Amino acid sequence: MTGSDGPHREPGSDVRPPGSASERAREEEERAVEQALALVGGSGRSDRSGGSGEPASRSRDSRGHRGPRDEDLNAGRSSNTHADRSRDPRAHRSSDSHPYDGRDNDRRDNDRRDGRATPATAPAPGSEQPPLPDRTLPGDPAKTSPPPPSWDRARAVAARAGRGRPPATIRLTLDRALGHVLAEALGALTDLPSFDTSAMDGWAVAGPGPWAFEAGAGLLAGRGPAAALPDGTAVRIATGARVPPETTAVIRSEHAHIDEARGLLHARRSVVTGQDIRPRGQECRSGEQLVPAGTVVTPAVLGLAAAAGYDALPVVPRPRVDILVLGDELLNAGLPHDGLIRDALGPMLGPWLRALGAEVSGARRLGDDAGALRDALTSSDADLIVTTGGTAAGPVDHVHPVLDALGAELLVDGVAVRPGHPMLLARLSADGPYLVGLPGNPLAAVSGLLTLAEPLLAGIAGRPAQDPYRALVHAEVHGHPHDTRLVPVVHRPGRAGGRDHVAPLRYNGPAMLRGIAAADGLAVVPPGGVRSGTEVEILDLPWAPATPWTEGCFT
């Protein structure tokens, strides 16, 4: 029903003047543009402030945070720096980036809910969501910002960097060489054994028996050569003693019968020529390679080297490592309080790096001080500097800006792995030290150690890379949708003839050490996860737990 006043309106409906529909459409369009621009950090934004009160050269993201000015992003940055990091949230925004830090709820790991491992999985059938629209505007740097490398690729880059320079060689006496890596193959300096020796206490005999013998102590180890043994005779001999020429065999004492009255020796068993004699060169001949270059000098290698005549060994110096602990919120002692937490990485990293063959200085605590960090980096004479925390893009995350200012080359800037994806690897100069930046969360830092520091140190020290192997897993292990996951596991023997396997451990969130403390390895879980009864790649830890802590609440 109509009247002179125009179309009928329901009670309570808005009454707007003519032309308001076009104004509403224009306002909706402007809001849509503003929202789209805010999602990409303000790139290409028009000179309207949008009512935010911000200058035209600044922008706000969807949560109202100010974004950097375009000229700030581009001024004075080389292609190997983090010029585009603020455009790429995968490269630096993470719950792994700082101890117990909740500053990035948008990209929080899915496996940190309620302190338990509940990692992200693919949508259930029938619940698939349509792909998100591409919010990046044409020409925005985020279009060309490369994604972080895969876990395998990052490890390969670190290993190659470590092998970039030929390792130095020093000679160390046997008592100082333990734990170093051989710079050269170890060749035998003499035959081993260097003469025919007796393998047992007994009787050296010549020809067929019975054998006449003479009473007395006989031949002892360490004595000079004895006269040739006449056919049909026997002489007592000790283990390790030099066997007389013309000896047929050695008869063990327990296999011999002595006829004192007739002065004859009888064998209780048949005698085989050469039995219980270690012939010269049985273990090796002079010049033969005993162990290859790159072998870690263990106590057994020391023993072999000594037996082969070595007094000193050619080895690679241990890589020297400095540890810089960042963060004003860290306590050195006592209970956490008033927003402060205990530093877990300072006590852990030194022994861990020593177990990887490094010579480590004491951890230095710098807090959140960019100047102190720069001074520490420029004054270090180490082969590798390890930093903890500060690798993201928060207000006190200074690692990237300091590296940028020093002209460092970023070899790895973020890795597609959980936990620990904000880790980085940089080279401070052509002949200067490397830097491995670890996230501040403890398990994320362990991930960075095994992903970047371990292969880098192996390359510097001349160690062979850890041989990859796979093991059966007896549980479903959820995976990240896109990234590799590193999950603490423990090896278990098979039961009733079953295969040995690994079991994943609980408490595997980025800030947790309870799981890794009970583990003897990390499972390398591909995107999407693995099912129970399948095999998964395993990274061994440098040690095994001393006590069986893996029962009960850990599994």
Backbone hydrogen bonds, N-H to C=O, Kabsch-Sander energy under -0.5 kcal/mol:
donor,donor_aa,acceptor,acceptor_aa,energy
3,G,6,G,-1.1
6,G,3,G,-1.5
8,H,1,M,-0.5
13,S,10,E,-1.9
16,R,14,D,-0.6
20,S,17,P,-1.7
23,E,19,G,-1.4
24,R,20,S,-2.7
25,A,21,A,-2.3
26,R,22,S,-2.3
27,E,23,E,-2.6
28,E,24,R,-2.8
29,E,25,A,-2.3
30,E,26,R,-2.5
31,R,27,E,-2.5
32,A,28,E,-2.4
33,V,29,E,-2.4
34,E,30,E,-2.7
35,Q,31,R,-2.6
36,A,32,A,-2.5
37,L,33,V,-2.7
38,A,34,E,-2.4
39,L,35,Q,-1.8
40,V,36,A,-0.8
40,V,37,L,-0.7
41,G,38,A,-1.5
42,G,37,L,-2.7
43,S,40,V,-0.8
45,R,42,G,-1.9
52,S,49,S,-1.7
58,R,55,P,-1.6
59,S,67,G,-0.6
61,D,65,H,-2.2
64,G,61,D,-2.4
67,G,59,S,-2.8
73,L,69,R,-1.7
74,N,70,D,-1.3
75,A,71,E,-1.8
77,R,74,N,-1.0
81,T,78,S,-1.6
85,R,82,H,-1.6
87,R,84,D,-1.4
88,D,84,D,-0.7
88,D,85,R,-1.0
91,A,88,D,-1.4
92,H,88,D,-0.6
92,H,89,P,-0.8
93,R,89,P,-2.3
94,S,92,H,-0.7
95,S,107,R,-0.6
97,S,94,S,-0.8
101,D,98,H,-1.8
108,R,105,N,-0.9
112,R,109,D,-1.1
113,R,110,N,-0.6
115,G,112,R,-1.1
116,R,113,R,-2.3
118,T,116,R,-1.1
127,S,124,A,-2.7
135,R,133,P,-0.7
140,D,137,L,-2.0
143,K,140,D,-2.0
144,T,141,P,-1.3
145,S,141,P,-1.1
151,W,416,A,-0.5
154,A,150,S,-2.6
155,R,151,W,-2.2
156,A,152,D,-2.0
157,V,153,R,-2.3
158,A,154,A,-2.2
159,A,155,R,-2.5
160,R,156,A,-2.4
161,A,157,V,-2.2
162,G,158,A,-2.0
163,R,159,A,-1.4
164,G,161,A,-1.5
170,I,315,V,-2.9
172,L,170,I,-0.5
172,L,313,L,-2.2
174,L,311,D,-1.5
176,R,173,T,-2.1
177,A,173,T,-1.0
177,A,174,L,-0.6
179,G,297,V,-3.0
180,H,177,A,-2.1
181,V,316,V,-0.7
182,L,295,T,-2.6
183,A,314,P,-2.2
184,E,314,P,-0.9
186,L,291,V,-2.7
187,G,185,A,-0.8
188,A,288,E,-2.8
189,L,308,A,-0.9
192,L,284,C,-2.5
197,T,278,R,-2.3
198,S,241,A,-2.0
199,A,276,D,-2.5
200,M,276,D,-0.6
202,G,237,I,-2.5
203,W,251,I,-2.4
204,A,235,V,-3.0
205,V,203,W,-0.5
205,V,249,A,-2.4
206,A,233,T,-1.7
211,W,265,L,-2.1
212,A,232,G,-2.4
213,F,263,G,-1.2
214,E,234,A,-0.7
219,L,236,R,-2.8
223,R,220,L,-1.3
229,L,245,P,-2.5
232,G,206,A,-2.9
233,T,230,P,-1.4
234,A,212,A,-2.4
235,V,204,A,-2.0
237,I,202,G,-2.3
238,A,219,L,-1.8
240,G,198,S,-2.9
241,A,238,A,-2.2
243,V,196,D,-2.3
247,T,244,P,-1.3
248,T,205,V,-3.0
249,A,205,V,-1.3
250,V,275,Q,-2.1
251,I,203,W,-3.0
252,R,250,V,-0.6
253,S,201,D,-1.7
255,H,252,R,-1.4
256,A,253,S,-1.3
257,H,266,H,-3.1
259,D,257,H,-0.5
259,D,264,L,-3.2
260,E,258,I,-1.0
263,G,259,D,-1.8
264,L,259,D,-1.6
265,L,211,W,-2.5
266,H,257,H,-3.3
268,R,255,H,-3.2
269,R,255,H,-0.5
272,V,270,S,-0.5
274,G,248,T,-3.1
275,Q,272,V,-2.2
277,I,274,G,-1.4
278,R,197,T,-3.1
281,G,193,P,-2.4
282,Q,279,P,-1.8
283,E,192,L,-2.6
284,C,192,L,-1.6
287,G,188,A,-3.2
288,E,285,R,-2.3
290,L,186,L,-3.7
291,V,186,L,-1.1
294,G,182,L,-2.7
295,T,292,P,-1.2
297,V,180,H,-3.3
298,T,296,V,-1.0
302,L,298,T,-2.2
303,G,299,P,-2.1
304,L,300,A,-2.4
305,A,301,V,-2.7
306,A,302,L,-2.4
307,A,303,G,-2.5
308,A,304,L,-2.0
309,G,306,A,-1.6
310,Y,305,A,-2.8
313,L,172,L,-2.8
315,V,170,I,-3.2
315,V,313,L,-0.7
316,V,181,V,-2.6
321,V,359,E,-2.6
322,D,384,L,-2.2
324,L,386,V,-3.1
325,V,323,I,-0.5
325,V,364,R,-3.4
326,L,324,L,-0.6
326,L,388,T,-1.3
330,L,327,G,-0.9
331,L,341,I,-2.8
337,H,340,L,-0.9
340,L,337,H,-2.5
341,I,329,E,-2.7
343,D,331,L,-2.5
344,A,342,R,-0.9
348,M,344,A,-0.9
349,L,345,L,-3.0
350,G,346,G,-0.8
352,W,348,M,-1.8
353,L,349,L,-3.0
354,R,350,G,-2.3
355,A,351,P,-2.1
356,L,352,W,-0.9
357,G,354,R,-2.0
358,A,353,L,-2.0
359,E,319,P,-3.2
360,V,358,A,-0.6
361,S,321,V,-2.3
364,R,323,I,-2.7
366,L,325,V,-2.6
366,L,364,R,-0.7
367,G,325,V,-1.0
369,D,367,G,-0.9
370,A,368,D,-0.5
373,L,369,D,-2.2
374,R,370,A,-2.5
375,D,371,G,-2.5
376,A,372,A,-2.3
377,L,373,L,-2.3
378,T,374,R,-2.4
379,S,375,D,-1.5
380,S,376,A,-0.7
380,S,377,L,-0.5
383,D,320,R,-1.9
384,L,320,R,-2.0
385,I,434,Y,-2.5
386,V,322,D,-3.0
387,T,385,I,-0.5
387,T,436,V,-2.0
388,T,324,L,-1.6
389,G,438,L,-2.4
390,G,97,S,-0.6
397,D,394,G,-1.4
398,H,396,V,-1.1
399,V,390,G,-1.5
400,H,390,G,-0.6
402,V,398,H,-2.3
403,L,399,V,-2.5
404,D,400,H,-2.7
405,A,401,P,-2.5
406,L,402,V,-1.9
407,G,403,L,-0.5
407,G,404,D,-1.2
408,A,403,L,-2.4
409,E,427,R,-2.8
410,L,80,N,-1.4
410,L,408,A,-0.6
411,L,409,E,-0.8
411,L,425,L,-2.2
412,V,425,L,-2.1
414,G,423,M,-2.1
415,V,421,H,-2.0
416,A,149,P,-2.9
417,V,415,V,-2.4
418,R,484,T,-2.6
423,M,420,G,-1.7
424,L,437,G,-1.7
425,L,412,V,-2.7
426,A,435,L,-2.6
427,R,409,E,-2.5
428,L,426,A,-0.5
428,L,433,P,-2.4
434,Y,383,D,-2.2
435,L,426,A,-2.8
436,V,385,I,-2.5
437,G,424,L,-2.1
437,G,435,L,-0.6
438,L,387,T,-2.8
438,L,436,V,-0.7
440,G,97,S,-0.7
441,N,96,D,-1.6
443,L,510,P,-1.5
444,A,510,P,-1.5
445,A,441,N,-2.3
446,V,442,P,-1.9
447,S,443,L,-2.1
448,G,444,A,-1.9
449,L,445,A,-2.4
450,L,446,V,-2.3
451,T,447,S,-2.1
452,L,448,G,-2.6
453,A,448,G,-1.4
454,E,449,L,-3.1
456,L,452,L,-1.7
457,L,453,A,-2.9
458,A,454,E,-2.2
459,G,455,P,-2.0
460,I,456,L,-2.3
461,A,457,L,-2.6
462,G,458,A,-0.7
462,G,459,G,-0.6
463,R,458,A,-2.2
469,Y,538,I,-0.7
471,A,536,V,-2.3
472,L,500,D,-0.5
473,V,534,T,-2.5
474,H,502,V,-2.1
475,A,473,V,-0.6
477,V,530,V,-2.4
478,H,476,E,-0.6
480,H,483,D,-0.6
484,T,416,A,-2.2
485,R,525,V,-2.8
486,L,418,R,-2.0
487,V,485,R,-0.6
487,V,523,A,-2.1
489,V,521,G,-2.6
490,V,503,A,-1.8
492,R,501,H,-3.4
498,G,495,R,-1.6
501,H,492,R,-2.5
502,V,472,L,-2.8
503,A,490,V,-2.3
505,L,488,P,-2.5
506,R,554,F,-3.3
512,M,509,G,-2.0
515,G,507,Y,-1.4
517,A,513,L,-1.9
518,A,514,R,-0.5
518,A,515,G,-1.2
519,A,516,I,-0.7
520,D,489,V,-1.9
521,G,489,V,-1.2
522,L,539,L,-2.3
523,A,487,V,-3.3
524,V,537,E,-2.9
525,V,485,R,-3.2
525,V,523,A,-1.0
528,G,480,H,-1.9
529,G,526,P,-2.4
530,V,477,V,-2.3
533,G,473,V,-3.1
534,T,531,R,-1.5
536,V,471,A,-2.3
537,E,524,V,-0.7
538,I,469,Y,-2.5
539,L,522,L,-2.8
540,D,538,I,-0.6
541,L,520,D,-1.6
549,W,547,T,-2.4
551,E,548,P,-0.6
554,F,551,E,-1.2
555,T,552,G,-1.4
